[in-house]
Amino acid sequence: MPSNEKGEVAVSRFYEIKGDKVVRNRKFCPRCGEGVFLAEHRDRRTCGKCGYTEFKK
């Protein structure tokens, strides 16, 4: 995920507009709830807020 010079993530890339609806491209953290996305790594998904981790198969 490209970042700007300050190290901030472009959150607009987490969403996509299809017709009249907004589609979320990332999965939400099941512990923290909606609004907190899981980071995508090569072998896992992690939450930066609570530390929740899901391993990919």
mmCIF file of the N, C-alpha and C atoms, coordinates in Angstrom:
data_MODEL
# 
_entry.id   MODEL 
# 
loop_
_atom_site.group_PDB 
_atom_site.id 
_atom_site.type_symbol 
_atom_site.label_atom_id 
_atom_site.label_alt_id 
_atom_site.label_comp_id 
_atom_site.label_asym_id 
_atom_site.label_entity_id 
_atom_site.label_seq_id 
_atom_site.pdbx_PDB_ins_code 
_atom_site.Cartn_x 
_atom_site.Cartn_y 
_atom_site.Cartn_z 
_atom_site.occupancy 
_atom_site.B_iso_or_equiv 
_atom_site.pdbx_formal_charge 
_atom_site.auth_seq_id 
_atom_site.auth_comp_id 
_atom_site.auth_asym_id 
_atom_site.auth_atom_id 
_atom_site.pdbx_PDB_model_num 
ATOM 1   N N  . MET A 1 1  ? 0.854   -1.175  0.000  1.00 0.00 ? 1  MET A N  1 
ATOM 2   C CA . MET A 1 1  ? 0.000   0.000   0.000  1.00 0.00 ? 1  MET A CA 1 
ATOM 3   C C  . MET A 1 1  ? 0.890   1.226   0.000  1.00 0.00 ? 1  MET A C  1 
ATOM 4   N N  . PRO A 1 2  ? 0.798   2.024   -1.015 1.00 0.00 ? 2  PRO A N  1 
ATOM 5   C CA . PRO A 1 2  ? 1.604   3.247   -1.065 1.00 0.00 ? 2  PRO A CA 1 
ATOM 6   C C  . PRO A 1 2  ? 1.204   4.228   0.025  1.00 0.00 ? 2  PRO A C  1 
ATOM 7   N N  . SER A 1 3  ? 2.180   4.882   0.558  1.00 0.00 ? 3  SER A N  1 
ATOM 8   C CA . SER A 1 3  ? 1.960   5.902   1.585  1.00 0.00 ? 3  SER A CA 1 
ATOM 9   C C  . SER A 1 3  ? 2.519   7.221   1.083  1.00 0.00 ? 3  SER A C  1 
ATOM 10  N N  . ASN A 1 4  ? 2.150   8.286   1.768  1.00 0.00 ? 4  ASN A N  1 
ATOM 11  C CA . ASN A 1 4  ? 2.744   9.574   1.402  1.00 0.00 ? 4  ASN A CA 1 
ATOM 12  C C  . ASN A 1 4  ? 4.036   9.767   2.182  1.00 0.00 ? 4  ASN A C  1 
ATOM 13  N N  . GLU A 1 5  ? 4.640   10.926  2.083  1.00 0.00 ? 5  GLU A N  1 
ATOM 14  C CA . GLU A 1 5  ? 5.932   11.168  2.707  1.00 0.00 ? 5  GLU A CA 1 
ATOM 15  C C  . GLU A 1 5  ? 5.891   11.106  4.230  1.00 0.00 ? 5  GLU A C  1 
ATOM 16  N N  . LYS A 1 6  ? 4.738   11.368  4.836  1.00 0.00 ? 6  LYS A N  1 
ATOM 17  C CA . LYS A 1 6  ? 4.621   11.344  6.296  1.00 0.00 ? 6  LYS A CA 1 
ATOM 18  C C  . LYS A 1 6  ? 4.346   9.936   6.823  1.00 0.00 ? 6  LYS A C  1 
ATOM 19  N N  . GLY A 1 7  ? 4.169   8.940   5.948  1.00 0.00 ? 7  GLY A N  1 
ATOM 20  C CA . GLY A 1 7  ? 3.892   7.581   6.384  1.00 0.00 ? 7  GLY A CA 1 
ATOM 21  C C  . GLY A 1 7  ? 2.421   7.307   6.581  1.00 0.00 ? 7  GLY A C  1 
ATOM 22  N N  . GLU A 1 8  ? 1.536   8.208   6.124  1.00 0.00 ? 8  GLU A N  1 
ATOM 23  C CA . GLU A 1 8  ? 0.101   8.010   6.268  1.00 0.00 ? 8  GLU A CA 1 
ATOM 24  C C  . GLU A 1 8  ? -0.422  7.166   5.110  1.00 0.00 ? 8  GLU A C  1 
ATOM 25  N N  . VAL A 1 9  ? -1.410  6.331   5.384  1.00 0.00 ? 9  VAL A N  1 
ATOM 26  C CA . VAL A 1 9  ? -1.994  5.445   4.382  1.00 0.00 ? 9  VAL A CA 1 
ATOM 27  C C  . VAL A 1 9  ? -3.143  6.160   3.680  1.00 0.00 ? 9  VAL A C  1 
ATOM 28  N N  . ALA A 1 10 ? -3.291  5.931   2.389  1.00 0.00 ? 10 ALA A N  1 
ATOM 29  C CA . ALA A 1 10 ? -4.379  6.507   1.604  1.00 0.00 ? 10 ALA A CA 1 
ATOM 30  C C  . ALA A 1 10 ? -5.642  5.680   1.841  1.00 0.00 ? 10 ALA A C  1 
ATOM 31  N N  . VAL A 1 11 ? -6.456  6.096   2.789  1.00 0.00 ? 11 VAL A N  1 
ATOM 32  C CA . VAL A 1 11 ? -7.644  5.348   3.188  1.00 0.00 ? 11 VAL A CA 1 
ATOM 33  C C  . VAL A 1 11 ? -8.656  5.239   2.050  1.00 0.00 ? 11 VAL A C  1 
ATOM 34  N N  . SER A 1 12 ? -8.612  6.162   1.104  1.00 0.00 ? 12 SER A N  1 
ATOM 35  C CA . SER A 1 12 ? -9.555  6.119   -0.014 1.00 0.00 ? 12 SER A CA 1 
ATOM 36  C C  . SER A 1 12 ? -9.400  4.850   -0.846 1.00 0.00 ? 12 SER A C  1 
ATOM 37  N N  . ARG A 1 13 ? -8.266  4.186   -0.757 1.00 0.00 ? 13 ARG A N  1 
ATOM 38  C CA . ARG A 1 13 ? -8.067  2.931   -1.489 1.00 0.00 ? 13 ARG A CA 1 
ATOM 39  C C  . ARG A 1 13 ? -8.761  1.748   -0.825 1.00 0.00 ? 13 ARG A C  1 
ATOM 40  N N  . PHE A 1 14 ? -9.284  1.918   0.379  1.00 0.00 ? 14 PHE A N  1 
ATOM 41  C CA . PHE A 1 14 ? -10.003 0.850   1.067  1.00 0.00 ? 14 PHE A CA 1 
ATOM 42  C C  . PHE A 1 14 ? -11.442 0.739   0.585  1.00 0.00 ? 14 PHE A C  1 
ATOM 43  N N  . TYR A 1 15 ? -11.903 1.713   -0.207 1.00 0.00 ? 15 TYR A N  1 
ATOM 44  C CA . TYR A 1 15 ? -13.279 1.765   -0.675 1.00 0.00 ? 15 TYR A CA 1 
ATOM 45  C C  . TYR A 1 15 ? -13.320 1.831   -2.199 1.00 0.00 ? 15 TYR A C  1 
ATOM 46  N N  . GLU A 1 16 ? -14.439 1.359   -2.768 1.00 0.00 ? 16 GLU A N  1 
ATOM 47  C CA . GLU A 1 16 ? -14.648 1.415   -4.205 1.00 0.00 ? 16 GLU A CA 1 
ATOM 48  C C  . GLU A 1 16 ? -16.110 1.769   -4.443 1.00 0.00 ? 16 GLU A C  1 
ATOM 49  N N  . ILE A 1 17 ? -16.382 2.588   -5.434 1.00 0.00 ? 17 ILE A N  1 
ATOM 50  C CA . ILE A 1 17 ? -17.757 2.980   -5.731 1.00 0.00 ? 17 ILE A CA 1 
ATOM 51  C C  . ILE A 1 17 ? -18.246 2.186   -6.926 1.00 0.00 ? 17 ILE A C  1 
ATOM 52  N N  . LYS A 1 18 ? -19.338 1.446   -6.729 1.00 0.00 ? 18 LYS A N  1 
ATOM 53  C CA . LYS A 1 18 ? -19.962 0.665   -7.795 1.00 0.00 ? 18 LYS A CA 1 
ATOM 54  C C  . LYS A 1 18 ? -21.407 1.119   -7.908 1.00 0.00 ? 18 LYS A C  1 
ATOM 55  N N  . GLY A 1 19 ? -21.692 1.895   -8.940 1.00 0.00 ? 19 GLY A N  1 
ATOM 56  C CA . GLY A 1 19 ? -23.037 2.433   -9.107 1.00 0.00 ? 19 GLY A CA 1 
ATOM 57  C C  . GLY A 1 19 ? -23.350 3.417   -8.004 1.00 0.00 ? 19 GLY A C  1 
ATOM 58  N N  . ASP A 1 20 ? -24.417 3.148   -7.246 1.00 0.00 ? 20 ASP A N  1 
ATOM 59  C CA . ASP A 1 20 ? -24.815 4.012   -6.141 1.00 0.00 ? 20 ASP A CA 1 
ATOM 60  C C  . ASP A 1 20 ? -24.319 3.507   -4.790 1.00 0.00 ? 20 ASP A C  1 
ATOM 61  N N  . LYS A 1 21 ? -23.528 2.435   -4.772 1.00 0.00 ? 21 LYS A N  1 
ATOM 62  C CA . LYS A 1 21 ? -23.107 1.832   -3.509 1.00 0.00 ? 21 LYS A CA 1 
ATOM 63  C C  . LYS A 1 21 ? -21.603 1.951   -3.307 1.00 0.00 ? 21 LYS A C  1 
ATOM 64  N N  . VAL A 1 22 ? -21.219 1.984   -2.039 1.00 0.00 ? 22 VAL A N  1 
ATOM 65  C CA . VAL A 1 22 ? -19.809 1.991   -1.667 1.00 0.00 ? 22 VAL A CA 1 
ATOM 66  C C  . VAL A 1 22 ? -19.444 0.582   -1.223 1.00 0.00 ? 22 VAL A C  1 
ATOM 67  N N  . VAL A 1 23 ? -18.404 0.027   -1.820 1.00 0.00 ? 23 VAL A N  1 
ATOM 68  C CA . VAL A 1 23 ? -17.955 -1.328  -1.507 1.00 0.00 ? 23 VAL A CA 1 
ATOM 69  C C  . VAL A 1 23 ? -16.639 -1.225  -0.760 1.00 0.00 ? 23 VAL A C  1 
ATOM 70  N N  . ARG A 1 24 ? -16.523 -1.938  0.347  1.00 0.00 ? 24 ARG A N  1 
ATOM 71  C CA . ARG A 1 24 ? -15.288 -1.934  1.128  1.00 0.00 ? 24 ARG A CA 1 
ATOM 72  C C  . ARG A 1 24 ? -14.374 -3.033  0.599  1.00 0.00 ? 24 ARG A C  1 
ATOM 73  N N  . ASN A 1 25 ? -13.119 -2.700  0.335  1.00 0.00 ? 25 ASN A N  1 
ATOM 74  C CA . ASN A 1 25 ? -12.166 -3.659  -0.220 1.00 0.00 ? 25 ASN A CA 1 
ATOM 75  C C  . ASN A 1 25 ? -11.426 -4.445  0.854  1.00 0.00 ? 25 ASN A C  1 
ATOM 76  N N  . ARG A 1 26 ? -11.436 -3.973  2.064  1.00 0.00 ? 26 ARG A N  1 
ATOM 77  C CA . ARG A 1 26 ? -10.739 -4.643  3.164  1.00 0.00 ? 26 ARG A CA 1 
ATOM 78  C C  . ARG A 1 26 ? -11.737 -5.211  4.154  1.00 0.00 ? 26 ARG A C  1 
ATOM 79  N N  . LYS A 1 27 ? -11.272 -6.162  4.955  1.00 0.00 ? 27 LYS A N  1 
ATOM 80  C CA . LYS A 1 27 ? -12.104 -6.791  5.965  1.00 0.00 ? 27 LYS A CA 1 
ATOM 81  C C  . LYS A 1 27 ? -11.992 -6.010  7.275  1.00 0.00 ? 27 LYS A C  1 
ATOM 82  N N  . PHE A 1 28 ? -13.106 -5.922  8.006  1.00 0.00 ? 28 PHE A N  1 
ATOM 83  C CA . PHE A 1 28 ? -13.098 -5.258  9.314  1.00 0.00 ? 28 PHE A CA 1 
ATOM 84  C C  . PHE A 1 28 ? -12.575 -6.197  10.391 1.00 0.00 ? 28 PHE A C  1 
ATOM 85  N N  . CYS A 1 29 ? -12.058 -5.630  11.466 1.00 0.00 ? 29 CYS A N  1 
ATOM 86  C CA . CYS A 1 29 ? -11.612 -6.411  12.619 1.00 0.00 ? 29 CYS A CA 1 
ATOM 87  C C  . CYS A 1 29 ? -12.844 -6.915  13.367 1.00 0.00 ? 29 CYS A C  1 
ATOM 88  N N  . PRO A 1 30 ? -12.930 -8.218  13.643 1.00 0.00 ? 30 PRO A N  1 
ATOM 89  C CA . PRO A 1 30 ? -14.094 -8.741  14.363 1.00 0.00 ? 30 PRO A CA 1 
ATOM 90  C C  . PRO A 1 30 ? -14.148 -8.293  15.832 1.00 0.00 ? 30 PRO A C  1 
ATOM 91  N N  . ARG A 1 31 ? -13.014 -7.957  16.428 1.00 0.00 ? 31 ARG A N  1 
ATOM 92  C CA . ARG A 1 31 ? -12.996 -7.489  17.817 1.00 0.00 ? 31 ARG A CA 1 
ATOM 93  C C  . ARG A 1 31 ? -13.352 -6.010  17.919 1.00 0.00 ? 31 ARG A C  1 
ATOM 94  N N  . CYS A 1 32 ? -12.735 -5.186  17.086 1.00 0.00 ? 32 CYS A N  1 
ATOM 95  C CA . CYS A 1 32 ? -12.916 -3.730  17.167 1.00 0.00 ? 32 CYS A CA 1 
ATOM 96  C C  . CYS A 1 32 ? -14.188 -3.264  16.475 1.00 0.00 ? 32 CYS A C  1 
ATOM 97  N N  . GLY A 1 33 ? -14.677 -4.017  15.515 1.00 0.00 ? 33 GLY A N  1 
ATOM 98  C CA . GLY A 1 33 ? -15.917 -3.667  14.835 1.00 0.00 ? 33 GLY A CA 1 
ATOM 99  C C  . GLY A 1 33 ? -15.694 -2.861  13.567 1.00 0.00 ? 33 GLY A C  1 
ATOM 100 N N  . GLU A 1 34 ? -16.806 -2.370  13.016 1.00 0.00 ? 34 GLU A N  1 
ATOM 101 C CA . GLU A 1 34 ? -16.743 -1.630  11.762 1.00 0.00 ? 34 GLU A CA 1 
ATOM 102 C C  . GLU A 1 34 ? -15.961 -0.335  11.933 1.00 0.00 ? 34 GLU A C  1 
ATOM 103 N N  . GLY A 1 35 ? -15.182 -0.016  10.931 1.00 0.00 ? 35 GLY A N  1 
ATOM 104 C CA . GLY A 1 35 ? -14.379 1.193   10.959 1.00 0.00 ? 35 GLY A CA 1 
ATOM 105 C C  . GLY A 1 35 ? -12.911 0.928   11.191 1.00 0.00 ? 35 GLY A C  1 
ATOM 106 N N  . VAL A 1 36 ? -12.569 -0.270  11.669 1.00 0.00 ? 36 VAL A N  1 
ATOM 107 C CA . VAL A 1 36 ? -11.172 -0.632  11.882 1.00 0.00 ? 36 VAL A CA 1 
ATOM 108 C C  . VAL A 1 36 ? -10.849 -1.774  10.919 1.00 0.00 ? 36 VAL A C  1 
ATOM 109 N N  . PHE A 1 37 ? -10.021 -1.472  9.913  1.00 0.00 ? 37 PHE A N  1 
ATOM 110 C CA . PHE A 1 37 ? -9.688  -2.461  8.901  1.00 0.00 ? 37 PHE A CA 1 
ATOM 111 C C  . PHE A 1 37 ? -8.516  -3.322  9.331  1.00 0.00 ? 37 PHE A C  1 
ATOM 112 N N  . LEU A 1 38 ? -8.467  -4.549  8.790  1.00 0.00 ? 38 LEU A N  1 
ATOM 113 C CA . LEU A 1 38 ? -7.329  -5.431  8.997  1.00 0.00 ? 38 LEU A CA 1 
ATOM 114 C C  . LEU A 1 38 ? -6.281  -5.137  7.932  1.00 0.00 ? 38 LEU A C  1 
ATOM 115 N N  . ALA A 1 39 ? -5.020  -5.086  8.327  1.00 0.00 ? 39 ALA A N  1 
ATOM 116 C CA . ALA A 1 39 ? -3.920  -4.874  7.392  1.00 0.00 ? 39 ALA A CA 1 
ATOM 117 C C  . ALA A 1 39 ? -3.674  -6.159  6.626  1.00 0.00 ? 39 ALA A C  1 
ATOM 118 N N  . GLU A 1 40 ? -3.411  -6.046  5.336  1.00 0.00 ? 40 GLU A N  1 
ATOM 119 C CA . GLU A 1 40 ? -3.158  -7.204  4.480  1.00 0.00 ? 40 GLU A CA 1 
ATOM 120 C C  . GLU A 1 40 ? -1.663  -7.448  4.383  1.00 0.00 ? 40 GLU A C  1 
ATOM 121 N N  . HIS A 1 41 ? -1.218  -8.608  4.861  1.00 0.00 ? 41 HIS A N  1 
ATOM 122 C CA . HIS A 1 41 ? 0.164   -9.041  4.714  1.00 0.00 ? 41 HIS A CA 1 
ATOM 123 C C  . HIS A 1 41 ? 0.177   -10.251 3.791  1.00 0.00 ? 41 HIS A C  1 
ATOM 124 N N  . ARG A 1 42 ? 1.343   -10.708 3.427  1.00 0.00 ? 42 ARG A N  1 
ATOM 125 C CA . ARG A 1 42 ? 1.449   -11.831 2.498  1.00 0.00 ? 42 ARG A CA 1 
ATOM 126 C C  . ARG A 1 42 ? 0.806   -13.098 3.064  1.00 0.00 ? 42 ARG A C  1 
ATOM 127 N N  . ASP A 1 43 ? 1.012   -13.394 4.341  1.00 0.00 ? 43 ASP A N  1 
ATOM 128 C CA . ASP A 1 43 ? 0.543   -14.639 4.935  1.00 0.00 ? 43 ASP A CA 1 
ATOM 129 C C  . ASP A 1 43 ? -0.502  -14.457 6.035  1.00 0.00 ? 43 ASP A C  1 
ATOM 130 N N  . ARG A 1 44 ? -0.924  -13.208 6.302  1.00 0.00 ? 44 ARG A N  1 
ATOM 131 C CA . ARG A 1 44 ? -1.865  -12.979 7.398  1.00 0.00 ? 44 ARG A CA 1 
ATOM 132 C C  . ARG A 1 44 ? -2.571  -11.637 7.246  1.00 0.00 ? 44 ARG A C  1 
ATOM 133 N N  . ARG A 1 45 ? -3.621  -11.448 8.047  1.00 0.00 ? 45 ARG A N  1 
ATOM 134 C CA . ARG A 1 45 ? -4.315  -10.167 8.192  1.00 0.00 ? 45 ARG A CA 1 
ATOM 135 C C  . ARG A 1 45 ? -4.222  -9.796  9.666  1.00 0.00 ? 45 ARG A C  1 
ATOM 136 N N  . THR A 1 46 ? -3.867  -8.545  9.954  1.00 0.00 ? 46 THR A N  1 
ATOM 137 C CA . THR A 1 46 ? -3.714  -8.137  11.347 1.00 0.00 ? 46 THR A CA 1 
ATOM 138 C C  . THR A 1 46 ? -4.404  -6.812  11.610 1.00 0.00 ? 46 THR A C  1 
ATOM 139 N N  . CYS A 1 47 ? -4.822  -6.629  12.872 1.00 0.00 ? 47 CYS A N  1 
ATOM 140 C CA . CYS A 1 47 ? -5.407  -5.378  13.320 1.00 0.00 ? 47 CYS A CA 1 
ATOM 141 C C  . CYS A 1 47 ? -4.327  -4.609  14.072 1.00 0.00 ? 47 CYS A C  1 
ATOM 142 N N  . GLY A 1 48 ? -4.107  -3.374  13.669 1.00 0.00 ? 48 GLY A N  1 
ATOM 143 C CA . GLY A 1 48 ? -3.091  -2.555  14.320 1.00 0.00 ? 48 GLY A CA 1 
ATOM 144 C C  . GLY A 1 48 ? -3.549  -1.989  15.645 1.00 0.00 ? 48 GLY A C  1 
ATOM 145 N N  . LYS A 1 49 ? -4.860  -2.050  15.904 1.00 0.00 ? 49 LYS A N  1 
ATOM 146 C CA . LYS A 1 49 ? -5.398  -1.484  17.140 1.00 0.00 ? 49 LYS A CA 1 
ATOM 147 C C  . LYS A 1 49 ? -5.363  -2.483  18.291 1.00 0.00 ? 49 LYS A C  1 
ATOM 148 N N  . CYS A 1 50 ? -5.879  -3.706  18.052 1.00 0.00 ? 50 CYS A N  1 
ATOM 149 C CA . CYS A 1 50 ? -5.964  -4.676  19.146 1.00 0.00 ? 50 CYS A CA 1 
ATOM 150 C C  . CYS A 1 50 ? -5.009  -5.858  19.002 1.00 0.00 ? 50 CYS A C  1 
ATOM 151 N N  . GLY A 1 51 ? -4.391  -6.017  17.814 1.00 0.00 ? 51 GLY A N  1 
ATOM 152 C CA . GLY A 1 51 ? -3.435  -7.102  17.618 1.00 0.00 ? 51 GLY A CA 1 
ATOM 153 C C  . GLY A 1 51 ? -4.045  -8.395  17.100 1.00 0.00 ? 51 GLY A C  1 
ATOM 154 N N  . TYR A 1 52 ? -5.331  -8.400  16.781 1.00 0.00 ? 52 TYR A N  1 
ATOM 155 C CA . TYR A 1 52 ? -5.999  -9.585  16.241 1.00 0.00 ? 52 TYR A CA 1 
ATOM 156 C C  . TYR A 1 52 ? -5.299  -10.017 14.959 1.00 0.00 ? 52 TYR A C  1 
ATOM 157 N N  . THR A 1 53 ? -5.079  -11.337 14.784 1.00 0.00 ? 53 THR A N  1 
ATOM 158 C CA . THR A 1 53 ? -4.403  -11.862 13.602 1.00 0.00 ? 53 THR A CA 1 
ATOM 159 C C  . THR A 1 53 ? -5.172  -13.019 13.029 1.00 0.00 ? 53 THR A C  1 
ATOM 160 N N  . GLU A 1 54 ? -5.326  -13.035 11.707 1.00 0.00 ? 54 GLU A N  1 
ATOM 161 C CA . GLU A 1 54 ? -5.886  -14.166 10.962 1.00 0.00 ? 54 GLU A CA 1 
ATOM 162 C C  . GLU A 1 54 ? -4.821  -14.621 9.989  1.00 0.00 ? 54 GLU A C  1 
ATOM 163 N N  . PHE A 1 55 ? -4.513  -15.914 9.970  1.00 0.00 ? 55 PHE A N  1 
ATOM 164 C CA . PHE A 1 55 ? -3.538  -16.433 9.030  1.00 0.00 ? 55 PHE A CA 1 
ATOM 165 C C  . PHE A 1 55 ? -4.231  -16.917 7.774  1.00 0.00 ? 55 PHE A C  1 
ATOM 166 N N  . LYS A 1 56 ? -3.643  -16.596 6.626  1.00 0.00 ? 56 LYS A N  1 
ATOM 167 C CA . LYS A 1 56 ? -4.196  -17.024 5.346  1.00 0.00 ? 56 LYS A CA 1 
ATOM 168 C C  . LYS A 1 56 ? -3.760  -18.470 5.099  1.00 0.00 ? 56 LYS A C  1 
ATOM 169 N N  . LYS A 1 57 ? -4.569  -19.178 4.356  1.00 0.00 ? 57 LYS A N  1 
ATOM 170 C CA . LYS A 1 57 ? -4.238  -20.578 4.060  1.00 0.00 ? 57 LYS A CA 1 
ATOM 171 C C  . LYS A 1 57 ? -3.505  -20.709 2.764  1.00 0.00 ? 57 LYS A C  1 
# 
